[in-house]
Amino acid sequence: MAADEKSQAKTEQAKGKIKEAAGRAVGNERLTAEGRADQTKGDARQAKEKTKDVFKH
């Protein structure tokens, strides 16, 4: 399950980067903000998984 969570975090980060780039390209502030939010969510999920890994060992 941890591998699934890690891959989901990477997916959210990548999706966020794409949304942010698309938002900037067309000048859409909302899309840019959504992209940043998705990246932040992915970063938080990744940090949570790293913390869980530290306490496993």
N, C-alpha and C positions, 0 to 999 in steps of 0.2 A: 504494500500500500504506500510505503514511503516513496518508492520510485514513481508511482503514479502522481503523488502530490508534487514531487519535484518537477516532473514533466509538465504538469498543469501550471506550475509557477513560471516555467520557461515560456510556455505557450502564451500566458497572460502578458508577460513582458514583451514578447515579440509582437503580439496583437496590438499592445499599447503603442509600441514604437511605430508601427504601420499607421495606426489611426492618427497619431500625433503628426507624422510626416504628411499624411494626406490632408489633415486639417490646415497645416501651415501652407501647403501647396495651393489650396483653394481659398485660403483666407478665412476659414471657418473656425472661430474661436471655441465654439462648443465642442467640436470634434477634436481639436487640439487638447482641450481640457480633459475630455473623456480618455484620450490616449495616455495622458499623464497619470490619470487615476488608475487605469488598467495596469500601467507599469508599477505604480506604487503598490497595488494589490499583489502583483506578482512578487515584488521585492519582499513584502511582508510575509507572504506564504513561504518564500525561499528561506528567509531568516528563521521562521518557525521550524522548518524542517532541519536546518543546520543545528539549531538549539537542541532539537530532539536527538539528533545524531550524537551530539556531544555528551548527553546524559546517558546514552545507551552504553557507552564504553567506559 
